[in-house]
Amino acid sequence: MKKIHILLFIVMLFWGFNLSAIKVLVTDIDPILVTALRIFVAGAAVLLICLFMGLFRWPNKKEWKVILYVGIFNVVLHHTLLSVGLKYTSGVNSSLILGTGPLLTVLLAILLLKQRVPKLRLFGFVLGFAGIFLTTSSGGGFHSIAIGDVVVFFAVLVQAFSFILIGKYHDDFDSILSTGFMLFIGSGFIFLTSQLFDNQVSDLTQLFSWKLGLVFLFSSLLCTAFGHIIYNLAIKQVGPAETTLFMNLNTLFAIVGSVLFLNESLTLFHIIGFVFILCGIFVGTGTLEYVLLKRRGKFVAK
């Protein structure tokens, strides 16, 4: 159990720093074009690992439909919007907005799946969205919110919706293998989207520089490919509730990465917004209830 916790910690570190990596990439190269290649490399890597692990098989007709349906939201829309949004906002803002992913997932589950929600969780939603407003407006009101902040928020929203779809259409198809297919096929749709805007493929030659090349490999192989594999394995071993606890570290590392690698500064509104979002996730996703029940169980066990 301790080994999977250590691996989860590393994945959260990678995912947090990945935001800075993507920000660097989209600053120098068209965001949609570089995202297509990044997701393609990640998808190919996951499928090769599945082949090496003996997990690879071709999906059946029903599974192909689920892969395409979920992949549109989980891969194509999420990664495209995230990359475009990062080009027009700061890494710190994006870090905090992305941190509300678990909160939005629970909110959509309540709205779309008609799940009952305790009043305590409603308070968590209020805290979380208040944190987003404080972060993006920096105290200046709605007119101070950057277009990039809005795009990143929609990137989180479509990913949260994809998690609802995954929960609804789950089957016996291995989650790691399905992720590989989603990434691989989704990259093709993202590439076609980039060509609609007449983006030149030759721009990708900038990745031959050692700096951008290493950033690209870190983002595609370590963060996206390795990260998704370990995260899926962790859900199977320790369950989604305990795995979600580690997602808060993702936000923290993303902020640290923005300060260290992008030379961005933290404002008082960022810090207050982070506290609000963190408390909102802790309360709104039911994590607080989970921790209290677990402690109560340990107390009874003693």
C-alpha positions as CSV (number, residue, x, y, z in Angstrom):
1,M,0.0,0.0,0.0
2,K,2.9,2.4,0.8
3,K,4.4,1.8,-2.6
4,I,1.2,2.9,-4.4
5,H,1.0,6.0,-2.2
6,I,4.6,6.9,-3.2
7,L,3.8,6.4,-6.8
8,L,0.7,8.5,-6.5
9,F,2.7,11.3,-4.9
10,I,5.2,11.2,-7.8
11,V,2.3,11.3,-10.4
12,M,0.8,14.3,-8.7
13,L,4.2,15.9,-8.8
14,F,4.5,15.2,-12.5
15,W,1.0,16.3,-13.3
16,G,1.5,19.5,-11.3
17,F,4.7,20.4,-13.1
18,N,3.1,19.3,-16.4
19,L,1.1,22.5,-16.4
20,S,4.3,24.5,-16.6
21,A,5.6,22.3,-19.3
22,I,2.5,22.8,-21.4
23,K,2.6,26.5,-20.8
24,V,6.2,26.6,-22.1
25,L,5.3,24.5,-25.2
26,V,2.2,26.5,-26.2
27,T,4.2,29.8,-25.8
28,D,6.6,28.8,-28.6
29,I,4.4,26.5,-30.8
30,D,0.8,26.6,-31.8
31,P,-1.1,25.1,-28.9
32,I,-3.4,22.8,-30.9
33,L,-0.7,21.4,-33.1
34,V,1.8,20.6,-30.3
35,T,-1.1,19.1,-28.3
36,A,-1.9,16.7,-31.1
37,L,1.7,15.4,-31.2
38,R,2.0,15.3,-27.4
39,I,-1.2,13.2,-27.1
40,F,-0.2,11.0,-30.0
41,V,3.2,10.1,-28.4
42,A,1.5,9.5,-25.1
43,G,-1.2,7.3,-26.6
44,A,1.4,5.3,-28.6
45,A,3.5,4.8,-25.4
46,V,0.5,3.5,-23.4
47,L,-0.5,1.1,-26.1
48,L,3.1,-0.2,-26.4
49,I,3.2,-0.7,-22.6
50,C,-0.1,-2.6,-22.8
51,L,1.3,-4.8,-25.5
52,F,4.4,-5.5,-23.3
53,M,2.2,-6.2,-20.3
54,G,0.0,-8.6,-22.3
55,L,-3.0,-6.4,-21.9
56,F,-3.4,-5.4,-25.6
57,R,-6.4,-6.4,-27.6
58,W,-8.6,-4.8,-30.1
59,P,-11.9,-3.3,-28.8
60,N,-15.2,-4.7,-29.9
61,K,-17.9,-2.6,-31.6
62,K,-19.5,-1.5,-28.4
63,E,-16.1,-0.6,-26.8
64,W,-15.2,1.4,-29.9
65,K,-18.3,3.6,-29.5
66,V,-17.5,4.2,-25.8
67,I,-13.9,5.1,-26.7
68,L,-14.9,7.6,-29.3
69,Y,-17.8,9.0,-27.3
70,V,-15.8,9.5,-24.1
71,G,-12.6,10.4,-26.0
72,I,-14.2,13.5,-27.6
73,F,-14.6,15.1,-24.1
74,N,-11.8,13.5,-22.2
75,V,-9.1,13.9,-24.8
76,V,-10.0,16.1,-27.8
77,L,-12.0,18.9,-26.1
78,H,-10.2,18.8,-22.7
79,H,-6.6,18.9,-24.0
80,T,-7.3,21.3,-26.8
81,L,-9.1,23.8,-24.6
82,L,-6.4,23.4,-21.9
83,S,-3.6,24.2,-24.3
84,V,-5.4,27.1,-25.9
85,G,-6.4,28.5,-22.5
86,L,-2.9,28.3,-21.1
87,K,-1.7,30.5,-23.9
88,Y,-3.9,33.3,-22.7
89,T,-3.6,33.1,-18.9
90,S,-1.1,32.4,-16.2
91,G,0.1,29.1,-14.9
92,V,-1.0,29.9,-11.3
93,N,-4.5,30.8,-12.4
94,S,-4.8,27.6,-14.5
95,S,-3.4,25.5,-11.6
96,L,-6.2,26.7,-9.2
97,I,-8.9,26.4,-11.8
98,L,-7.8,22.8,-12.7
99,G,-7.9,22.0,-9.0
100,T,-11.7,22.3,-9.0
101,G,-12.0,19.2,-11.3
102,P,-13.1,16.8,-8.5
103,L,-15.7,19.4,-7.4
104,L,-17.1,19.9,-10.9
105,T,-17.3,16.1,-11.3
106,V,-19.4,15.7,-8.2
107,L,-21.6,18.6,-9.2
108,L,-22.3,17.1,-12.6
109,A,-23.0,13.8,-11.0
110,I,-25.6,15.5,-8.9
111,L,-27.2,17.4,-11.8
112,L,-27.0,14.7,-14.5
113,L,-27.3,11.5,-12.4
114,K,-29.8,12.9,-9.9
115,Q,-27.7,12.0,-7.0
116,R,-28.8,13.4,-3.6
117,V,-26.5,15.9,-2.0
118,P,-26.1,16.7,1.7
119,K,-26.2,20.4,2.7
120,L,-22.6,20.2,3.8
121,R,-21.5,19.4,0.3
122,L,-23.5,22.4,-1.1
123,F,-21.4,24.6,1.2
124,G,-18.3,23.0,-0.3
125,F,-19.5,24.0,-3.9
126,V,-20.0,27.6,-2.7
127,L,-16.5,27.7,-1.3
128,G,-14.9,26.2,-4.4
129,F,-16.5,28.5,-6.9
130,A,-15.8,31.5,-4.6
131,G,-12.2,30.5,-4.8
132,I,-12.3,30.4,-8.6
133,F,-13.7,33.9,-8.7
134,L,-11.1,35.3,-6.3
135,T,-8.3,33.6,-8.2
136,T,-9.3,34.8,-11.7
137,S,-10.6,38.2,-10.9
138,S,-7.9,39.2,-8.4
139,G,-10.5,41.4,-6.7
140,G,-11.3,43.3,-9.8
141,G,-14.7,41.9,-10.6
142,F,-15.9,39.9,-13.6
143,H,-14.3,42.3,-16.1
144,S,-10.9,41.3,-14.7
145,I,-11.3,37.6,-15.7
146,A,-9.0,36.7,-18.6
147,I,-10.4,34.8,-21.6
148,G,-7.8,32.1,-20.9
149,D,-9.3,31.6,-17.5
150,V,-12.7,30.9,-19.0
151,V,-11.2,28.5,-21.6
152,V,-9.4,26.6,-18.9
153,F,-12.5,26.4,-16.9
154,F,-14.4,24.8,-19.8
155,A,-11.4,22.4,-20.2
156,V,-12.0,21.2,-16.7
157,L,-15.8,21.1,-17.2
158,V,-15.6,18.8,-20.3
159,Q,-13.2,16.5,-18.5
160,A,-15.5,16.3,-15.5
161,F,-18.3,15.4,-17.9
162,S,-16.1,12.7,-19.4
163,F,-15.7,11.2,-16.0
164,I,-19.5,11.0,-15.7
165,L,-19.6,9.2,-19.0
166,I,-16.8,6.8,-17.9
167,G,-18.7,5.9,-14.8
168,K,-21.9,5.4,-16.8
169,Y,-20.5,3.3,-19.7
170,H,-17.8,1.4,-17.8
171,D,-17.4,-2.3,-18.7
172,D,-14.8,-5.0,-18.5
173,F,-12.5,-3.3,-21.0
174,D,-9.2,-2.5,-19.2
175,S,-9.0,1.2,-18.2
176,I,-5.3,1.5,-19.1
177,L,-5.9,0.1,-22.6
178,S,-9.0,2.2,-23.2
179,T,-7.0,5.3,-22.2
180,G,-4.3,4.4,-24.7
181,F,-6.8,4.1,-27.5
182,M,-8.5,7.4,-26.5
183,L,-5.2,9.3,-26.5
184,F,-4.1,7.7,-29.8
185,I,-7.3,8.3,-31.7
186,G,-8.0,11.6,-30.0
187,S,-4.7,13.0,-31.2
188,G,-5.8,12.4,-34.8
189,F,-8.9,14.6,-34.2
190,I,-6.8,17.3,-32.5
191,F,-4.4,17.3,-35.5
192,L,-7.3,17.7,-38.0
193,T,-8.6,20.6,-35.9
194,S,-5.1,22.2,-36.0
195,Q,-5.2,22.0,-39.8
196,L,-8.5,23.8,-40.0
197,F,-6.7,26.8,-38.7
198,D,-3.9,26.4,-41.3
199,N,-1.2,25.6,-38.8
200,Q,2.1,24.6,-40.3
201,V,3.4,21.2,-39.3
202,S,6.9,22.5,-39.9
203,D,6.5,24.6,-36.7
204,L,7.0,21.3,-34.8
205,T,10.7,21.4,-35.8
206,Q,11.2,23.7,-32.9
207,L,10.9,20.6,-30.7
208,F,14.4,19.6,-32.0
209,S,15.9,22.2,-29.6
210,W,17.1,20.4,-26.5
211,K,15.1,22.5,-24.1
212,L,11.7,22.2,-25.8
213,G,12.5,18.6,-26.7
214,L,13.0,17.6,-23.1
215,V,10.0,19.5,-21.9
216,F,7.9,17.8,-24.6
217,L,9.1,14.3,-23.7
218,F,8.5,15.0,-20.0
219,S,5.0,16.1,-20.7
220,S,4.0,13.3,-23.1
221,L,5.8,10.3,-21.7
222,L,6.2,10.8,-18.0
223,C,3.1,13.0,-17.2
224,T,0.5,11.8,-19.7
225,A,1.5,8.2,-20.4
226,F,3.1,7.1,-17.2
227,G,0.8,9.3,-15.1
228,H,-2.4,7.8,-16.5
229,I,-1.2,4.2,-16.1
230,I,-0.2,4.7,-12.4
231,Y,-3.4,6.7,-11.6
232,N,-5.6,3.9,-13.1
233,L,-3.7,1.3,-11.1
234,A,-4.1,3.3,-7.9
235,I,-7.8,3.6,-8.3
236,K,-8.0,-0.2,-8.5
237,Q,-5.8,-0.8,-5.4
238,V,-6.9,2.0,-3.0
239,G,-10.2,3.1,-4.4
240,P,-11.4,6.4,-5.9
241,A,-12.1,8.1,-2.6
242,E,-8.5,7.7,-1.3
243,T,-7.0,8.4,-4.7
244,T,-8.9,11.7,-4.8
245,L,-7.2,12.9,-1.6
246,F,-3.9,13.0,-3.6
247,M,-5.5,15.3,-6.3
248,N,-5.1,18.2,-3.9
249,L,-1.3,17.8,-4.2
250,N,-1.7,18.2,-8.0
251,T,-2.9,21.7,-7.5
252,L,-0.2,22.5,-5.0
253,F,2.6,21.2,-7.2
254,A,1.1,23.1,-10.2
255,I,1.3,26.3,-8.3
256,V,4.9,25.6,-7.2
257,G,5.8,24.7,-10.7
258,S,4.4,28.0,-12.1
259,V,6.5,30.0,-9.5
260,L,9.7,28.0,-10.1
261,F,9.7,27.4,-13.8
262,L,7.5,30.2,-15.2
263,N,8.7,32.9,-12.8
264,E,5.2,33.8,-11.9
265,S,4.3,35.5,-8.6
266,L,1.6,34.6,-6.1
267,T,-0.8,37.3,-5.0
268,L,-2.9,37.4,-1.8
269,F,-5.9,36.6,-3.9
270,H,-4.2,33.5,-5.2
271,I,-3.5,32.3,-1.7
272,I,-7.0,33.0,-0.5
273,G,-8.5,31.4,-3.6
274,F,-6.4,28.3,-3.1
275,V,-7.6,27.9,0.5
276,F,-11.2,28.3,-0.6
277,I,-10.9,25.8,-3.4
278,L,-9.0,23.3,-1.2
279,C,-11.7,23.5,1.5
280,G,-14.4,23.4,-1.2
281,I,-13.0,20.1,-2.6
282,F,-12.5,18.6,0.8
283,V,-16.1,19.3,1.8
284,G,-17.9,19.2,-1.5
285,T,-16.5,15.9,-2.8
286,G,-17.4,14.0,0.4
287,T,-13.7,13.7,1.3
288,L,-14.4,15.1,4.7
289,E,-17.1,12.5,5.3
290,Y,-14.7,9.8,4.1
291,V,-11.9,10.8,6.5
292,L,-14.3,11.1,9.4
293,L,-15.8,7.7,8.8
294,K,-12.4,6.1,8.3
295,R,-11.2,7.6,11.6
296,R,-14.4,6.4,13.3
297,G,-13.8,3.0,12.0
298,K,-10.3,2.9,13.3
299,F,-11.5,4.1,16.7
300,V,-14.1,1.3,16.8
301,A,-11.4,-1.2,15.7
302,K,-9.3,-0.3,18.6
